[in-house]
Amino acid sequence: MTLYVLDTNTLSTIFRFYYQNVFVTFWTMFDNLLVNRGAISVRQVRPELERWGGSDAWIRHLLANNPDFFADNTLNELGAMGEFMNSSPLATALAGWMHNIGPDEPTVADPYLIAKAMLSSDLATVVTQESPARNSTSRIPYVCGQLGVPCINLEQMMSQLGWRF
């Protein structure tokens, strides 16, 4: 089974646009994916989600279905992240990500997500709503492409899982 590593913007899209009282089938399938640990994220996504207006209810929902949803990165993943962040041309991604850090945004989850997917014992895919923008080396799809890490969006994930509504 493919492991999906979810970005902040994917979680925000799910909670903002897939209303639980309207998209009942979606939520049944999504909750099943969480319970079976087919989808996770990294610890750095949680504060991003909170800053993006994610409610405590969102966090509680994710943790109720998978207490380990916001996973820590292993030492191997952190080491790999250090290696790919120092390699050219990916050093420019680091500069782009660091540009986004300010007093209200102490972490950037992107490299942690990629490292989690890259070294996962399962076949892992990053799920992000970022588009592979032209000339943007700090976007998740670009970096994943350079590293050979599968990267898709929410619609593509639902299609891969065979979800139909």
C-alpha positions as MATLAB code, in Angstrom:
seq = 'MTLYVLDTNTLSTIFRFYYQNVFVTFWTMFDNLLVNRGAISVRQVRPELERWGGSDAWIRHLLANNPDFFADNTLNELGAMGEFMNSSPLATALAGWMHNIGPDEPTVADPYLIAKAMLSSDLATVVTQESPARNSTSRIPYVCGQLGVPCINLEQMMSQLGWRF';
ca = [
       0.000    0.000    0.000;
       1.281    3.441   -0.892;
       1.919    5.760    2.028;
       0.740    9.321    1.385;
       2.650   12.135    3.127;
       0.285   15.115    3.262;
       1.340   18.754    3.000;
      -0.311   21.553    4.995;
      -2.126   22.915    1.947;
      -3.653   19.506    1.196;
      -4.984   19.181    4.745;
      -6.311   22.727    4.624;
      -8.073   21.977    1.330;
      -9.652   18.842    2.793;
     -10.961   20.546    5.913;
     -12.049   23.777    4.207;
     -13.814   22.384    1.137;
     -14.905   18.827    1.916;
     -17.581   19.586    4.499;
     -18.034   16.632    6.806;
     -21.824   16.845    6.797;
     -21.988   16.991    2.962;
     -19.120   14.795    1.721;
     -19.913   11.837    3.957;
     -18.422    9.201    1.644;
     -15.204   11.190    1.277;
     -14.846   11.412    5.066;
     -15.532    7.717    5.539;
     -12.785    6.908    3.040;
     -10.368    9.536    4.385;
     -10.876    8.413    7.984;
     -10.276    4.799    6.919;
      -7.040    5.894    5.238;
      -5.963    7.585    8.488;
      -6.920    4.637   10.706;
      -4.960    2.263    8.458;
      -2.000    4.662    8.532;
      -2.096    5.114    4.787;
      -1.709    8.871    5.209;
       0.538   10.779    7.561;
       2.256   14.102    7.809;
       5.242   15.447    9.722;
       5.415   17.269   13.039;
       6.296   20.566   11.303;
       2.928   20.605    9.496;
       0.925   20.943   12.707;
       2.030   24.529   13.534;
       1.684   25.485    9.870;
      -1.855   24.140    9.870;
      -2.642   26.101   13.023;
      -1.207   29.301   11.501;
      -3.253   28.768    8.335;
      -6.407   28.914   10.402;
      -6.751   25.225   11.109;
      -8.990   24.716   14.083;
      -8.314   22.524   17.080;
     -11.124   20.342   15.749;
      -9.062   19.606   12.623;
      -6.057   18.563   14.693;
      -8.218   16.465   17.040;
      -9.868   14.753   14.052;
      -6.520   13.755   12.565;
      -5.105   12.554   15.886;
      -8.294   10.688   16.839;
      -8.009    8.585   13.699;
      -4.224    8.197   13.864;
      -2.408    9.273   17.044;
       0.886    9.151   15.119;
      -0.361   11.297   12.220;
       2.153   14.120   12.824;
       5.266   11.934   12.635;
       8.748   12.885   13.744;
      11.521   12.480   11.218;
      14.068    9.758   11.903;
      17.779   10.538   12.158;
      18.263    8.929    8.730;
      15.583   11.195    7.239;
      17.148   14.273    8.828;
      20.566   13.243    7.497;
      19.186   12.755    4.002;
      17.436   16.110    4.226;
      20.748   17.757    5.100;
      22.402   16.089    2.131;
      19.778   17.049   -0.432;
      19.479   20.585    0.928;
      23.208   21.110    0.461;
      23.322   19.675   -3.050;
      23.195   21.870   -6.091;
      20.638   22.739   -7.535;
      18.557   22.018   -4.427;
      20.442   24.552   -2.327;
      18.281   27.168   -4.058;
      15.206   25.419   -2.641;
      16.627   25.928    0.833;
      17.062   29.630    0.150;
      13.461   29.858   -1.037;
      12.148   27.971    1.976;
      14.241   30.010    4.419;
      12.895   33.190    2.833;
       9.442   32.125    4.034;
      10.510   31.834    7.663;
       9.683   34.810    9.843;
       8.835   35.502   13.464;
       5.313   34.142   12.935;
       6.471   31.135   10.918;
       9.336   29.408   12.728;
       9.435   26.264   10.582;
       8.915   25.222    7.012;
       7.617   21.684    6.659;
       8.499   21.117    2.996;
      11.960   19.521    3.345;
      10.734   17.360    6.238;
       7.826   16.063    4.128;
      10.146   15.205    1.258;
      12.658   13.452    3.533;
       9.850   11.443    5.180;
       8.604   10.240    1.787;
      12.095    9.689    0.392;
      13.234    7.323    3.150;
       9.939    5.755    4.142;
      10.008    1.983    4.418;
       6.774    2.008    2.416;
       6.439    3.302   -1.093;
       5.640    6.911   -0.169;
       4.218    9.782   -2.190;
       4.107   13.455   -1.217;
       0.650   15.009   -1.641;
       0.645   18.780   -2.100;
      -1.533   21.356   -3.771;
       1.554   23.201   -5.003;
       1.871   23.256   -8.752;
       5.175   22.611  -10.458;
       5.544   26.291  -11.306;
       7.996   27.163  -13.998;
      11.369   28.454  -12.755;
      10.431   27.769   -9.140;
      13.066   25.557   -7.588;
      11.634   25.959   -4.072;
       8.350   24.199   -4.891;
       7.768   20.709   -3.538;
       7.004   19.153   -6.968;
      10.310   20.461   -8.385;
      12.407   19.157   -5.483;
      10.590   15.811   -5.476;
      11.212   15.519   -9.211;
      14.925   16.150   -8.725;
      15.085   13.483   -6.017;
      12.850   10.901   -7.719;
      10.195   11.122   -4.999;
       6.609   10.687   -6.267;
       4.575   13.867   -5.820;
       0.882   14.323   -6.617;
      -2.075   16.493   -5.647;
      -5.228   15.581   -3.712;
      -7.268   14.773   -6.817;
      -4.541   12.443   -8.076;
      -4.362   10.736   -4.671;
      -8.118   10.115   -4.700;
      -7.836    8.714   -8.220;
      -4.950    6.395   -7.262;
      -7.005    5.130   -4.321;
      -9.963    4.483   -6.619;
     -12.246    6.828   -4.708;
     -15.443    7.647   -6.591;
     -18.275    9.798   -5.326;
];
